[in-house]
Amino acid sequence: MQVTSSVRQPLVTGGKTYHDVTHDVSRQVEGKPSMLWFLAFLTAAGVLALGSIALIATLWEGIGMWGLNKTVGWAWDITNFVWWVGIGHAGTLISAVLLLFRQKWRTSINRAAEAMTIFAVICAAMFPVIHMGRPWLGAYWALPLPNTFGSLWVNFNSPLLWDVFAISTYFSVSLVFWYIGLIPDFATIRDRATGLRKTIYGALSFGWDGAAKTWMRYESVSLILAGLATPLVLSVHTIVSFDFATSVIPGWHTTIFPPYFVAGAIFSGFAMVLTLMIVTRKVYKLEDYITIGHIELMNIVIIITGSIVGIAYITEFFIAWYSGVEAEQYAFINRATGPYWWAYWSMMTCNVISPQLFWIKKIRTSIVATFILSIVVNIGMWFERFVIIVTSLHRDYLPSSWAMFYPTWADVGVYLFTFGLFFTLFFLFAKFFPVINMAEVKAVLKSSSEKVKK
């Protein structure tokens, strides 16, 4: 028996029927691309092509093209790596954790969030590979492969190796979870298509027949994958934080990093989901499926995780003071008042102050305000990673080795390349795959309709 609240707003508005759901979602896949889609896609592809110049130059000349020096050995590259991994967190949280907690509001946004996760992880994985300088000569050494050079193995005690396992596992499970959810919708499009399109979507749907036993297996696999993916929500960014926390560098050597990084990842991930979904609902006319209620609930998650991140910032300063370690204290004072003070205060403004505006319901339910603040949050989260990495490295224990980091055109260009790649993949996904999970939206349609009648 489905018990629904008469107080809550329906998850799907406009009095939609099952046919309406199929038509509204499938028409984006079946119809010709709009001029707006072409402009967006060509812009993303242009940024990708422009960034590829910097990527090719970096691979040809080496990472000396970047602004790294003997003191600051990690900078924009690892900043971007951590930032993209963080953005990829919301997809698994929405699809797996909220599924296990039976949060039905996830149904309209989980498909796009899962796709965003996969594309963001692809962008993130690029940076450690490029950082190797000549990845075609040694990237495979990151894998524990049997070899003919005697007992030559990777260092299993290194968090950098743990990254390889964590991110590859996260990507694999997320990809399978995303594709399993697509199969019923591919079958729906297959049944409406003709010619070559029918053949393609027929192959993608794996012979889905919609029988009761098929649905039972689908639900079972979804729950199993959700159970496997849920620990990954916590483990991936926890292991990424170990890249820093296991070192002895002031500003990094702290036990608060794992929960702090996880909260920050969910924070930035939800912000990116909002940025993409607000545009998608407008362009594809999906306002009845991605409602103000969905946006408000995601904003509430941003309030919670943003507040956790803010407490973590304050806790870091307290622990540095309480420790009595002079180098640790100086690292945090240097962040706030040193040469990179502008990055620190940009981080604090974007990540601590701006999310608190969502306590005001008028702002929390405003499309324009939400769109602007979601971008502001991700700018702040990029600055957070930059502050953690660069300000901790550029002034270490030895004053004579202190140095500044200045990004070069190659640093910026490679970052633009990942933006171009991310949005090119997302626009292709939004055009050729159903951007909303039709099967799951239909499952909540009945309860939504009943609430409207009441």
Secondary structure, DSSP 8 states (H G I E B T S, - for coil): -----SSS--SS-S---HHHHHHHHHHHHHS---HHHHHHHHHHHHHHHHHHHHHHHHHHH-GGGSS--SS--SSHHHHHHHHHHHHTHHHHIIIIIHHHTT-GGGGGTHHHHHHHHHHHHHHHHHHHHHHTSSHHHHGGGGS----SSSS----TT-HHHHHHHHHHHHHHHHHHHHHHHHHHHHHHHHHH--HHHHHHHHHHTTT----HHHHHHHHHHHHHHHHHHHHHHHHHHHHHHHHHHTS-STTT--TTHHHHHHHHHHHHHHHHHHHHHHHHHHHTT-TTTS-HHHHHHHHHHHHHHHHHHHHHHHHHHHHHHHH--HHHHHHHHHHHHSTTHHHHHHHHIIIIIGGGGGGSHHHHT-HHHHHHHHHHHHHHHHHHHHIIIIIHHSS-S-GGG-------HHHHHHHHHHHHHHHHHHHHHHHHS-SS-HHHHHHHHHHHHHHHH-
